[in-house]
Every structure is written in C-alpha cells, then in structure tokens.
Amino acid sequence: MVQESGHPLVSLGLLHPANQERWRGNPRRTLELLAGVPETLESQFNVIFANMVILLFAWSLTEVGRYEEAVRRLNHGAESAERNALHFFLVRYYNTLGWAYAEVCDFETVSRYNRRALENVHASFRKPVLIYPFSEFRAMSEVNLMENDFDLGEVDEAWHRLMRLEHEVLSSDYDFNRDRWTARMQDLKGTILLTRGDLDGAEAAANQCLEIATKRHYRKYLGRAERLLGQVLAERGVYDPAEAKLTAALTELEAVGNPKQRWITHTELARLYAKMGRPDREREQRQQAARIVQSTADGLRQGGLRDTFLQAVPVRDILDNSGL
C-alpha cells in the first residue's frame, strides 16, 4: 500500500503501530509493517522521518537475528545523519550498532560504538531543550557500557558504573522513557548479584525487572526476568520451580525471536538439568543452544565477523559441550 500510494502520510502512519509491535515483542510484525517504507521516505527526501524508520527497522532486524542487514541499515542511516547534522539520531545509531555487535560477541567493536554514543551525548547536553531525550540517551549508553564491561569479564567495573548511574538518575531529568533502560539495568544488576552469591539481591532486581516488563508489555524483558528468577531458584536448589521459570522464559523469548537470549536460556536450562542429574535433558538443551549458535554463524557472511563470533568464549563453550 505504501509503495503504491507514494504518499508520505501513509508511511508515517505506520510508525506508531510498528513501534508498538516492536516494544511488545513482535519485531517480525514490525518488519512486515515497514517493508518498503525506508526506501519510500528516502526517495521523497523526508530525511528526518526516513531516519526514524531506518532505526526502527534496524532494531527489529537485530531482534530477530538478521545482524548483517541491520548493520548495513545502521551504517547507511548514520552516514545520512552525519551528512545532515542530525546529532539526535547519531547517538541512537551508535548505541544500536553497539547492540548489534554485542549480539554476535564482537565486544571490541561494541565498546567503540558505545563510547562514541556517550561522547555525542555529552556534546549535546549543552542544549537545554534536549535535556530529556539526551538524558535517556545517556542512560542507555551507560547501561550499554556496563553490559559491555560485564561481557568482557570486568564485573567490578560494570558494578561501579551501575552504582554511579543508579544515584545520578534519581533526577527527574531522567524520567523520559525511564522504563526502557531501567529494565535492562535491573536485569544486569541481578545477574551480577547472582554471580556474587547474593541471591536475595538478585531476586529483588529480577522482580523489579519483571514489574516493569509486565506493566509495559516488554516481552523480551519479561523473559529475561523470568530467566533470572529461575537461575536464583536453581542456586537455592528449588529445582522444579526453577525449571518452570526457565521454561516460561524460553517461551517468551522464542516468541520474540532473539537468538542470543534464546541460546543463553537453553544453556541455563542445561545447567539446571545437570544439577538435577538429568543428562538426557541437559544434552538436549545444549544441542538446542548449539543449533541457534550455528544458525547465527551461518547468517554471518563477513568472514571476520563470523570468526569473531565463533571464537567468543560463551559461543565456543556451547559448541564444545553440545555433543553435536
């Protein structure tokens, strides 16, 4: 319909429902709604709206595991934003590129893009009219960096950054879209506390993430919160409820489609079954994780990126222990 009418209002009218579908855990539907829209808007020189749609399209591509296509779209959009001095969009492009590369475990590239995003945020904070959106961008960038620190094994640095941000974001300047990054931060906080053996603290953080996800219908974060609760229960030796939580998490994450969150959850189920003394179920879950990892690798045609992914420690562990 968009391509046939050629009218920009038709294209723009799809933005809101497409965005809602993406946040509620239906990125495939977002891609269906926006098919052809970025090209239509660019052909009409609607630069600002084209960048809005490119970002939303790339977010959804990343969510469903179409990483190389997402990166191509993001680089194209970033070039357009730089060419037209659209600094508002540049921060989002850099943050999203960081997320896309984090999905395939290229953590050096992740760190570079996250820091570029934060540099752009600090440069734009001088404009009072932009304080609220750029406060959100800054929080997003900081959470990205602490996740990156955690992935690199720098857990103490991630924790220090998290504690510092928790104090600073008490200001009402950070109320704009607060739930979007708070859910991620609570999930990471709980994960760090879990690694440190603070099960009560991990459970509290997981419940905060779950509350936000339930209120906002953030299906991916609902799955992540359920997974974290399942991990806490597993550490406490309460195996049947832990299995129920992890299985519920997997159901949510499979509906979203995100490959990384799925293979992480299959791996946690495998660890649970190992504790339960059920080697058949453990092997099944490890093989499920390995199939998702291999499918992701098969979708990476850039040799360097594919090699980086396959050599990453968590990916290597999954493949080496799958028995496939």
N, C-alpha and C positions, 0 to 999 in steps of 0.2 A: 504494500500500500504506500509506504514511504517513497519507494523508488518511482512508482507510477505517478503519484501526485506531484512530487518535487517541491511541495510547499514546506518551508521550514517549521511552521507551527505544528504540522503533523509529526515531524521528527521530535520536536521539543516536547510535545505532549506525551511521548513515550518515556521521557526521562524519569518522572516520578514513579510510575508503576515498575519500571525496570530497576530503579534503585531500591524500592521496597522489596522486590523479589530477591535481590541480591542479599540484602541485610537479613532477610528471613530464612536464608539458607537455600535459595533456589537459583543459583548462578546460571544454570543451564537455561532457565526461562528468561533470565536477563539477556543472555546472548541471542536467544530467539527474537525477543522484542526489539533488540537494537541492531539486528542484521541489516547491513547496508546504510545505517544512519550516519556513522562517522564519515563515510565517503560522500554522502549526500550533503552534509553540512559543510565539509571542506570544499566541495565543488561550488558552493554558494558563497564562499568566503566568510562564513559565520565562524570566525576563529575562536571566539570565547566558548560558544556552545559546542563547537567541534571538540575542543579540549575537554570539556566536561564529559562528553560522551566517550571519548577515547579512554579517559581514566576509568570510567565505569565499566567499559568493555574489557579493559586490561585487567581490572580487579577480578572480573568474573572468569576470564581466561586463566588467570593464576589459580583461582579457587578450584577449577576443575582439572588442573594439571597440564594445561596447554602452555607450557612455560616459554618456549622459544617464540611462539606467536605473541605472547604477552610482552616479552622483552622488545620485540620488533615494534609493536604498537607504542610502547612506552618511550622508546628512543625517538620514534617519529614525533610523538607528542612533545617530548622535551625539547627537541630541535625547534618545533613551532613556537613553544613557549619562550624559549631563549630569543628567537628571532623577533618576536613581538613584545618582548619585555613583560611577559605575563608571570611575574615572580610568584604570584599566588598559586599558580599551577606547578611551578618548578619544584616546590617543596614536596607536593604530593607525588610528582613523578619520581623524584629521588627516593622517597620513602617506599613507593611501590616497587621500584627496581630493587631496592634492598630486600623487600619481602619476597619477590620472585626468585632472587638468587639464594635467599635463605632456604627456600623450598627444595632447592637442589644442592644444598650444603656447600655452596661456594662462599665461605664465610669472609674471606678477604675482600671480595667484591662487595659483599653486604656491608661491611664496615665502612668502605669508601663512600658508598651512596648514602648511608645513614648520616655520616659526618657532613657530607655536602648539604643534606637536607637541613641539619641543625645550623650550619653556617648561614644558609639562606634565611632561616627563621630569625636568627639574631640580627641579621642585617635589616630585616623588615619590621622588627619590633619598634623601630624609631617612629613609625607612623601610628599615632594613637587610634586612628579609625580602624586599623586592622588588628587591634589588640586581642579581640575574642577569637577570630579564626586562627590567628597565628599562635595564640596560647594553646589551642588544640593541636596545631601542627607541632609545636614544641614538645608537648606531652607525648604525642605519637612518636616523634623522633627519639625521645629519651627512652621510651619503652622498647623501641626497636633496638637501640644500642645496648640496653641491659639484656635483652634476649640474645643479642649477638655475643655479648660477654659470656653469658651462660653457655651458649653453644660451643664457645672456644675453650670452655673449662675454667674461665676466670669468674668463679662463682662469687668470691668476695667482692670483686669489683662490681658485678651485677647487683649484689645486695646493697652496697654503699650507694650506688646510683639510685636504686629503688627507694631506699630510706630518705635520701635527699629530696627526690621528687615528691614522695608522699607528703612531706612537710610543706613544700613550696606550692603544691596545687590546692591547698586549703583555701586559697584566694578565690573569690567569685569570678575573677578573670578567666578561670579555667572551667567554668560551668557549661560552656558551649560544647555540646556533644561529649560531655564528660564520660558517659557510659561506654562509649565506643572504645576508649583506650583503658578505662578502669578495669573492664572485664579481663583484658589481656594481662594487665599488671597484677591483678589478684591471682590469676592462674599461675603466672611466673612466681609470685611470692609464695604461693602454696607449694609449688614444685621445689623451690629452694629449701623451704622449711622441711619438706619431706626428706630431702637428701641429708638434712642435718638431724633428723630424728625427732623433730618437733611435730608430732602427729596432731596434737590439738590445734596448734597454729596453722598447720596445713589444712586441716578440716575447716577451720574458720574462714580461711581465704577461699577455699573451694566453695563454701556456702555463699560467700559474697559474690563470687563469680556466677554461681547458679542463680542467685536472686536477680542480678542484672539481666542475665541471659533469658530468664523466664519472663521478666517484665517487658523486655524489648523484643522478644521472639528471635533472639540471636541463636539460631540453631547450632552453629559451629561451637559457640562458647557454652551452650548447654551440654554438648557432647564432651567438651574439654573439662567442664566442671564435674560431670558425672565420672569421667575417667579418673580425675584426681581423687575424688571420693572413693572410688574403687581401689585405687592404689593405697590410700590410707587404711581402708578396711583390710586389705591384703597384708599390710605390715602389722596390723593388730591380730592377724591370724583368724579373722572372721571371714572365712573363705566363700561360703555360699552367697552372702550379701555382696561381697566384693565381685564375684562373678556376675551377679545381676547388674551391678552398676557398670561394669566394664562392657557387658553385652549391650546395655541400653546406650552407652556412649557410642559404641560402634554403629548401632542402628542410626543414630542421629548423624554421625559423620559420613556414613555411606550415602545418606540422603543428600547431603551437601556435595559430596564427591571429592573432597580434598584428599589427594593421595598421601601426603606426608602425615596428616593427622590419622589417617586410617592405618598406615603401617606402624605408627607409634602405638596405636591402640591394640593392634594384633600382637605386637611384641609384649605389651603389658599383660595381655591375656595369657600369652605363652609363659611368662614368668609366674603368673598365678598358678597355672596348671602344673608347673614344675614343683611349686610348693605343696600342691595338693597331691602330688605323687601320681599324676595322670599323664604319662609320657605320650600317649597317643594324641590327646588333645593339645598338648604342648607342641608336638611336631606339626600338627595341623595348622595351628596358629602361626608358627614360624614360617611355614611354607606359604601361607596366605600373605604374610608380610613380604616375603621374598618375591612373590609374584607381582605385587604392587610396585616394589622397588625396581624389578626388572622391566615392567611396563613403562615406568617413568624413564628409565635409562634408554629404552627403545625409542622413546619420543624425543630424545635429545640428539639431534643430528650434528651439532657442533662438537667435533671431536674433543676439544679441550674441556668443554663444559661437561660432556658425558664422562670423561675420565675423572674429573674432579669429583663428580657425584659418586661414581663407583668406588673411588678411593677414600671417601669420607668414612670416618671411624664407625658411626652408627649404621651406615649402609653396609660396610664391609662385615660388621658383626652379624647383621641379618642374613646376608648371603652365605657367610661361612657356617652359620648354625642352622641353616634351613634343611639340610639333607637332600636338597634337590640336585 
